Amino acid sequence: MLNTPFSLTNDTLRISRRAALSVGAPLLGLGLADLLRNRAAAEETGQPKKKQRSLIVFWTHGGMTQQDTYDMKPHSAPEYRGKYSPIATNVPGLSITEKFPRQAQVMDRLSIVRSVHHGNAIHAPSAHWMQTGYFGPTLARNAPQKPSLGSIIARSCGTPGSQMPPYVAVPKAEAFGYQGAVYLGAAYNPFEVGADPNADGFSVPNLSLPQNVTLGVAQNRAKLLKTFDTLRKDIDSRKVMDGLETFKAKAIDMITGEQVREAFDISQEDPALRDRYGRHQYGQSALLARRLVEAGSVCVTVNTGYWDHHDDIFNQLEGHLAPLDAAIATLVEDLTDRGMLDDVLILCAGEFGRTPLINGHAGRDHWSKCFSVLLGGGGLKGGTVIGASESRGGGVLDRPTTPHDVHATIYDAMGISLETHFEDASGRPISIVDTGKPIRELG
């Protein structure tokens, strides 16, 4: 039974303003209502565009080594080339690491940019650079300065009125905090799943009912909130309650509604497909990302783990490369089978790469002067290599590419105008791409 501070009869509802304002507080102590309120306020001024495409990001926090994955140097000395050998892909002349055999079979639908570079080799500034396009934080000032790629996409492409969160981080946003919205507003921060999709009995804490609150209780409360719509003007002439029922009811809808609940329920997937993705966090996160964009989210970031391998790099890579290979390759195959590959972009990137020279601890250190990112889907050309690094991978040999160029490529593919500016906290208009230009070879 629903216990409330209200008195209901067949004909009337007796309610105080204080009681009314307390509705939903115990049930919605999860931040969903605030998120929805912020989103609606932003939509009134932001005028989001109609969604056309979505983006799935594999973020390799810490910096993935390009020499051992997408830009191998087999003819270099052992202290540069490492222990892995290149293998042929289904694109003539294009080779990648032997640890990516499944990506090798779908490389005709993916492309590698081997000439990305920026000017910092410290984690925080570099993570900000790659996720926002702008250098910003320093060791003395770590706060984010610009909105992330995902937040800009959520602002520009999110669908007004949709129950689905436009921007999702799986299992949660990365540690530096640079996947957020900053001056775009809290409405465009990522919705954090908060749990490993590969865990037994996986559920989303932020979509779970509080203890001792049943589905029936939540649905009854939703009905009660809808009743307020006809009573607001009578009971609150100052409009203190204006919008209360809208946001609280939508938050309850996210908890109890079919669309969101089913989107996050990966147990509905064929076990054989789940096996192909891999029964690990990488694979099940990628599968969840596909379900979320299929249901209406416009950006999902899969945070894959920590790649900062200064020591014993090859032993540590063994826990990362095979799961990433299965996740990306199966996602490409799955999207293709569903006719969705043209509608979903894929990006795999980290804040920088690793040094060409293996250090004295059998690891590779930070390197921002030249590294690789992977792009695919979303109407981009596949089977292409853009740019080149020097013989040992130390610098850009051909076609220098900036983080803003990568972002401009994605925005352009998603139909977001590259002339878009958003005002920062001081009211100054800031470009989403600065001087960045789309990578024309992928058009």
ROGUTOR-386483 format. One record per residue: x, y, z of N, C-alpha, C, O in turn. Coordinates in steps of 0.1 Angstrom, whole numbers, plus 5000, padded with zeros to 4 digits. Layout:
# ROGUTOR-386483
XYZXYZXYZXYZ;...
END
This chain:
# ROGUTOR-386483
500849885000500050005000500950125000501950135007;500550234993501250354992500950445003499750495005;501850475012501650565023502150705019503250725015;501250805019501550935015501051035025500251005034;501551165025501051265034499851335028499651455031;499051255020497951315013496651235018496751125023;495551305016494251235019493451225007493051325001;493151105002492451084990491051034993490850945001;490051084986488651034987488251014973489051034963;486950974971486450954957486451074949486451074937;486251194956486051314949487151414950487251504941;487951414960488851524963490251464967490351354971;491151554965492551524969492951644979492951754974;493151614991493551715001495151705001495651605004;495751824999497151824998497751955003497152065000;498851955010499452085014500652105004501152004998;501052225003502252254994503452184999504152124990;503752185012504952115017504851965013505851905009;503651905015503451765012503651744997504351644993;503151834989503251814975504651814971505151734962;505451904976506851924972507651804977508751784972;507151724986507951614991507651494983508351394985;506651494974506351374966507551334958508251414952;507851204959508951154950510351164957511251094952;510451244968511751254973512351124978513551094975;511651034986512250914990512450814978513450744977;511550824968511550734957512650774947513250694940;512850904946513750954935514951024940515451124935;515550964951516751014956517950964947519050954952;517750944934518750894925519250994916520150964908;518751114916519151224907518551224893518851304885;517651124890517051124877516151244875516151294864;515351274885514451394883515251514880514851594871;516351534887517151654885517751654871517851754864;518151534867518751524853517751554843518051634833;516451504844515451534835515051684835514851744824;515051744847514651884848515751964841515352064833;517051934843518052014836518051994821518252084814;517651874817517651844803516551924796516751984785;515351924802514251994797514552144796514152214786;515152204806515452344806516452374795516352484789;517452284793518352304782517752294769518052364759;516752204767516152184754515352304750515152334738;514852384760514052504757514952604750514452684741;516252614753517052714747518052654737518452724728;518352524738519352464729518752424716519552404706;517552394715516852354703517652234696518152254685;517752124703518452014697517951974684516751974680;518951924675518551884662518051744662518251664672;517351704651516851574650517951474649518951494642;517851364657518951264657519051194644518051154638;520251184639520451104627521350984629521150884624;522451014636523450904639523850904653523551004661;524450794657524950784671526450754671526950714660;527050764682528450734684528750644695528150654706;529550544693530050454704531550464705532250454695;532050504717533450534719534050424728533450384738;535150364724535950284732537150364737538050394730;537050404750538050504755539150414762538850344772;540350424758541450344763542250434773543350484770;541650454785542250544795543650504799543850384802;544550594798545950574801546850574789548050604790;546250544777547050554765547450414760548350354765;546750374749547050244743548250254734548450354727;549050154733550350154725549950124711549450024707;550350224702550050214688551050114681550650044671;552250104686553250014680552949864681553449784673;552049834691551749694693550349664689549749554692;549649764682548249744678548049784664547949694655;547849914661547449964648548550024639548250054628;549750034645550850104637552150034640553050094647;552249904636553349824640554649864632554549904620;555749834637557049864631557949744631558949734638;557549644623558249514623559649514618560449424621;560049624611561449624606562349704615563549724612;561849754626562649824636563449724645563149604645;564349774652565149694662564149644672563149704675;564549534679563649474689563149564700562049554704;564049654704563649744715562649854711562149924719;562349854698561249944693560049864688558849894691;560249754681559149684675558249604685557149574683;558849554696558149484706558049334702558749294693;557149254708557149114707556049064697556148944693;555149144693554049104685554349114670555149204666;553749024662553949034648552749084641551649074646;552849154629551749204622551049084615551748984611;549749094612549049004604548249084593547949194595;547949014582547249074571545749094575545249014583;545149194570543649214572542949174559543649134549;541649194559540949174546541049294537540349294527;541849384540542149494531543649474526544549484535;543849464513545149434508546149544513545849664511;547349504518548349604522548149654536549049734540;547149634542546849684556547049574566546349474566;547949594575548249494586548049564599548249684601;547749474609547549514623548149404632548649304626;548149424645548749324654548049184653546849174651;548849084655548348954656547348934667546648834667;547349024677546449014688545049064684544149054692;544849114672543549154667543049074655542749134645;543048944656542648864644541248894640540948884628;540348924649538948944645538749074638537949094629;539349184644539349314637539949304623539449374614;540949214621541549204608540549154598540649194586;539449084602538449034593537349134590536549114581;537349244597536349354594536949484591536349584592;538249484588538949604586538549684574538749804573;537849614565537249684554536149784558535749874550;535649774570534649864575535149954586534450024593;536449954588537150034598538250104591538750064581;538750224597539850294592540750334604540350354615;542050344601543050384611543650524607544050544596;543650614617544450734615545750724623545650714636;546850724616548150694622548950814625550150804628;548350934624549151054625548551154635548751274633;547751114645547251204654548351244664549251174667;548251374667549351424676548751544684547851614679;549351574695549151694702550351724711551351654710;550351834719551551884725551651854740552351934747;551151744745551351724759551351574762550651494756;552151534771552351384774552051354789552551264795;551151444795550651414809549251374808548451424800;548851274816547551224815546351324815545551324805;546251404825545151494826544951594814543951594808;546051674811545851764800545551684787544851734778;546251574785546051494773544651434772544051434761;544151384783542751334783541751444780540751414772;542051564785541151674782541251704767540251734761;542451704762542651744748541951644738541251684729;542051514741541451414732539951404734539251364724;539351444745537951424748537151554745535951554744;537851664745537151794742537751864730537051954725;538951834726539551904715540452014719541152074711;540452044732541152164737542152124748541752044757;543352184748544152174760543552264770543052374768;543552214783542952294793543652274807544352364811;543352164813543852154827545352134828546052094818;545952164839547352144842547352064855546352044862;548552024860548651954872548152034884547651984894;548252174883547752264893546352294892545752354901;545752264881544352304878543652194870543652204857;543152094876542651974869541251984865540751894858;540552084869539052094866538852104851539652164844;537852034845537552044831537252184827536552264834;537752214815537552354809536552364798535852464796;536352254791535552254779534652124779534952024786;533452134772532552014772533151904764533951924754;532851784767533351664760532551644747531551694744;533251554738532651514726531251464728530251504721;531051374738529751314740528751414745527551404741;529151514753528151614757527751704746526551744745;528651734737528251824726527251744717526351804711;527551614715526651534707525251524713524251534707;525251504726523951494734523251624732521951624730;523851744733523251874732522751894718521651944716;523451844708523151874694522151774688521451814679;522251654693521451544686520451474695519651394690;520451504708519451444716518051464712517751574707;517151364714515751374710514951434722514851364732;514351554721513451604731512351504735511751444725;512051484747510951404751511251254752510451174757;512451214748512851074748513151034763513751104770;512650914767513050864780514450824781515050824791;515050784769516450734770517450844773517350954767;518450824781519450924784520250934771520650834765;520551064766521151084753522651034754523250994743;523251044765524751024766524950934778524550964790;525550814776525750714786527250674787527950664777;527650654800529050604802528950464808528250444818;529650374803529650234808531050194812532050214804;531250134824530350134835530150264842529150294848;531150354841531050494846531950584839532750534831;531850714841532750814834534150794839534450754850;535150834831536550814834536950904846536251004849;538050874852538450924865538751074865538451144875;539251124854539651264853538451364853538551484856;537251314849536051394848535951474835535251574835;536651434825536551514812535651464802535651494790;534651374807533651324798532351404801531251354797;532451514808531251584812530951704803531551734793;529851784807529351884799529852024802529752114794;530352054814530952174818529852284816528752274822;530052384808529152494806527952464798527052554796;527852354792526652314785525552284795524352284791;525852254807524852224817524752074821525151984813;524352044833524351914838523451824830523551694831;522451874822521651794814522351704805521851594800;523551744801524351674791525551604796526451564789;525651584809526551494815526251354812525051324809;527151264812526851124809526051064820526251084832;525050974816524350894826525250774829525550694819;525650754841526650654844525850524848524950524857;526150414841525550284843525850244858524850194865;527050254862527350224876527550084879527650044891;527649994869527849854872528449784860528349834848;529149674862529749594851528649514844528049424850;528449534831527449464824527749314823526849234820;528949274826529249124826528949064839529148934840;528649134849528449084863527148994863526149024856;527148894871525948804873524848894878525048974888;523648884873522548964877522749104875522249194883;523449144864523649284861522349364862521349334856;522349484869521349574869521949714870523049724875;521149814867521649954867521250014880520050044882;522150044890521750104903520850224901519950254909;521250314892520550434890519150424884518350514883;518750304880517450274875516750174884515650114880;517250144896516650054905515750124915516050234919;514650054919513850104929514450094943515149994945;514350204951514850194964514350074972513250024969;515050034982514549924990513149944996512850055001;512349844996511049845002510049924993508849944997;510449964981509550034972509249944960510149904952;508049894959507649794949507349874936507049994936;507249794925506849854912505449914913505150014908;504549844921503149894922503150024930502450114926;503950034940504050164947504550274938503950384938;505550244930506050344920505050384910504850504907;504250294905503250324895502150404901501550494895;501750364914500750444921501150594923500350684921;502450604926502950744928502950814915502650934915;503250754904503250814891501850864888501650974883;500850784891499450824889499050944897498351034893;499550944910499251054919499951184913499251284914;501151174908501751294903501051344891500951464889;500451254883499651304871498451384876497951474869;497951344887496751414893497051554895496151644894;498351584899498651724902498451814890498251934892;498551764878498451844866497251924866497152044861;496151864870494851934870494652024882493652104883;495552014892495352094904496352204907496152284916;497352204898498452304901497952444903498252514912;497152494893496752634893495852664906495952774911;495152564910494252584921495052594935494752674943;496052504936496652494949497952574950498552584961;498452634939499752704940499752814929500352794918;499252924933499153044924500553094921500753164910;501553074929502853124927503753024919504853054916;503152914914503752824905505052754911505952724904;505052744925506152674931506252534926507352474925;505052474923505052334919505152324904505152214899;505252424897505252424882506352324877507552344880;505952224870506852124864507152014873507751914869;506752014886507051904895506651774890507451674889;505351764886504851634882505451584869505651464867;505851684860506451644848507751574850507951464845;508651634858509951574860509951454869510651354866;509151454879509151344888508451224881508951104882;507451244873506751134866507651084855507750954853;508451164848509351114838510451034845510850924839;510951074857511950994864511350864867512050754866;510150854872509550724875509350644862509550524863;509050714851508950634839510250574835510250464829;511350644838512650584834512950454843513550364838;512350454855512550344864511650234861512050114861;510350264858509350164856508950144841508350044838;509350234833508950224819509650114811510750074814;508950064801509449954793510649984785511649914784;510750104778511750134769513150134775514050074770;513350214786514650214793514950084799516150034798;514050024806514349904813514749794803515749724806;514049784792514449684782515749714775516549624772;516049844773517349874766518449834775519549784769;518349834788519449804796519449654800520449604806;518549574795518349434799519049354788518449304779;520349334790521149254780520849104781521249034772;520149064792519848924793518848884782518648764779;518248974775517348944764518048904751517448844742;519348924751520148894739520448744738520448674748;520548694726520948554723522248524730523248594728;522248414738523548384745524748364735525848394739;524448314723525448294714526148424709527348434708;525248534708525748664704526548724716527648784714;526048694728526848744740528148674740529148744744;528248554737529548484737530448544726531648554729;529948574715530748644704531348774709532548804706;530548854716531048974721532148954732533049034733;531948844739532948804749532248824763531748924766;532448724771531848734785532848804794533348744803;533048924791533949014799533449154798532549184790;533949244806533449374807533449444793532549514790;534549424786534649494773533449444763532849534758;533349314762532349264753530949294757530149344748;530549274769529149304774528849454774527749494772;529849534776529749684775529449724761528549814759;530149664752529849694737528449654733527849724726;528049534738526749484735525649584741524649614734;525849624753524949714759524949844752523849904750;526149894747526150024739525350004727524550104723;525349894720524549874708523049884711522249944704;522649814722521249824727520849964730519750004726;521750044736521350174740521150274728520250344727;522050264718521950344706520750304698520050384692;520450174698519250124691518050174697517050194690;518050194710516850244717516750394717515650454721;517750474713517650614712518750694718518750824716;519750644725520850714730521750764718521750684708;522350874719523150924708524650914710525350924700;525050894722526450864724526650774736526050794747;527450674734527750574745529250564746529850524736;529850594757531250574759531550454767531050444779;532250354762532750234769534150264774535050274767;534250274788535550304794536150164797535650094805;537250134789537749994788538749954799539049834800;539250044807540250004817541450084816541450194809;542450044822543650134824544850074815545249964817;545350154806546350114796547650184799548450194789;547950234810549150304813550250204817550650194829;550850144807551750034809553250074809553850054798;553750134819555150174820556050054823557250054820;555449944829556149824832555549704826554349694826;556349614822555949474818554749484809553749424811;554849564798553749604790553149484783551849474782;553849384779553349274771552549184779551449124774;552949154791552149074800550849144804549749084804;550849274806549649354809548749364797547549364799;549249374785548449384774547549254771546549264765;548049144776547349024774545949024780545048954775;545749104790544349124796543449224789542349234792;544049294779543249394772543049374758541949394753;544049324751543949314736542849224731542049254722;542849094736541849004731540449044734539549034725;540149094746538749144749538349264740537249274735;539349354738538949474729538749424715537849474708;539549334710539349274697537949214695537249244685;537549134704536249074703535149174704534149164697;535249274713534249374714534049454702532949474697;535149504696535049594685534549514672533649554665;535149404670534849324658533449274658532749284648;532949224670531549184670530549294669529549284663;530949414675530049524673529949564658528849594654;531049564651530949594636530049484629529249524621;530249364632529449254626527949264630527049254622;527749294643526349304648525649424641524449414637;526249534641525649654635525449634620524349674615;526349564613526149524599524949434597524149464589;524849334605523749244604522349304607521349264601;522349414615521149484618520849594609519849674611;521749624599521549734590521849864597521249964593;522649864608522849984615524250054614524450164619;525149984607526550034607526650174601527450254605;525750204591525850334585525250444595525550564593;524550404605523950494614524750514627524350594636;525750434629526450434642527950444639528550364632;528550554644530050574643530750494654530150484665;531950454652532750384662534050454663534650484653;534450484675535750554677536450474688535950444699;537750444686538650384696539850474698540550494689;539950534710541050634712541350644727540550604735;542550694730542950724743543550864743543550934733;544150904754544651044755545951064747546251174743;546750954745547950954737548350814734547650724738;549550794728550050664726551250634735551250694746;552150544731553250504740554550524732554550534720;555650544740556950574734557350454724557150344726;558050494713558550394704559550304711559650184708;560450364719561450284726560950214739560350284747;561050084740560750014752561650054763562950044761;561150084775562050134785562750024793562549904790;563550064803564249964811563449874819563949784825;562149904821561249824829560249744820559249694824;560749724807559949644797558549704795557549634792;558449834796557249904793557450024783558550044778;556350084780556450204772555850324779554850304786;556450444778555950554785555050644776554650604765;554650754781553650844774554250904761555450934761;553450914751553850964738552751034731551750964727;552851164729551751234722552151294709551351354702;553351274705553851324692553351254680553351314669;552951134681552351064670551650934676552350854682;550350914673549750794678548450764669548250844660;547750664672546750614663545350614669545250604682;544350644661542950624666542250534655542650534643;541150464659540350384650539050444648538450494658;538550454636537250504633536550414623537150344615;535150404624534450324615532950354616532450424624;532250294606530750314606530350454603531150544599;529050484605528550624604528750684590528850804589;528850604580529050664567530450694563530750734552;531350664572532750694569533350584561532850464561;534350614553534950514544535750414552536450454561;535650284549536350184556537550144548537750174537;538450054555539550004548540650094544541350074534;540750204552541650314548542650344559542250334571;543850374556544850424565545150574562545450604551;544950654572545250804570546450844578546650814589;547350904571548650944577549650834579549350714577;550850874583551850774586552850834596552950954598;553450744604554450784614555850754608555950684598;556850804614558150784610558550634612557750564618;559750594608560050454607560050384621559750264622;560350464632560250404645558950454653558750414664;558150534646556950584652557050704661556250734669;558250774659558450884668557751014665557551094674;557451034653556751154649555951134636555951024631;555251234632554351224621555151244608555951334606;555051144599555751154586554851214576555251284567;553551184577552551234566551251254572550751184581;550551354567549151394570548951414585548251334592;549551524591549351544606547851564608547151634601;547351514619545951514623545851554638546551494646;544951644641544851694655543551634661542751574654;543451634674542251594681541051664675539951604674;541151794672539951864667539551814653538451814649;540551764645540251704632539451574634538451554627;539751494644539051374647537651414651536651354646;537451514660536151554664535351614652534151584651;535951694644535251754633534751644623533751654618;535551534622535151424613533851364619532951334611;533851344632532651284638531451374637530351334634;531651504641530551594640529951604626528751604624;530851614617530351624603529551504599528551524592;530051384602529351264599527951254606527051194600;527851324617526551314625525651434621524551444627;526051514612525251624607525251744616524351824616;526251754625526351874634527151984627528351954622;526652094625527352204618528752234625528752254637;529752244617531052274623531152424626532152474632;530152504623530152644627529452664641529352774646;529152554647528452554660529352614671530552574672;528852704678529552764690528552754702527352774701;529152734714528352744726529052844736530252854736;528252914743528753014752529352954764528652864770;530552994768531052944781530453014793529553094791;531052994805530453054817530553204816529753274823;531453264809531653404808530753464797530753594795;530053384789529253434778530053444765529453494755;531253394765532053394752531753274744531753164749;531453294731531153184722532453104719533453154715;532352964721533452874719533152774708532052714709;533952764698533752674687533852534692534652504701;533052444686533252304690534352234683534852124687;534952304673536052234665537352324664538352284659;537252454668538352544667538752544653537952584644;540052514650540552504636540452374630540952354619;539852274636539752144631538952124618538052204616;539352034610538752004597538451854596539251774601;537351814590537051674588538151614580538751674571;538451484583539451404575538851374562538051274561;539251434552538551424539538651284533537751244525;539751214536539951084531538850984535538650874530;538151014546537150934552535750964547534750894550;535651074539534351124535533751034524532651064519;
END
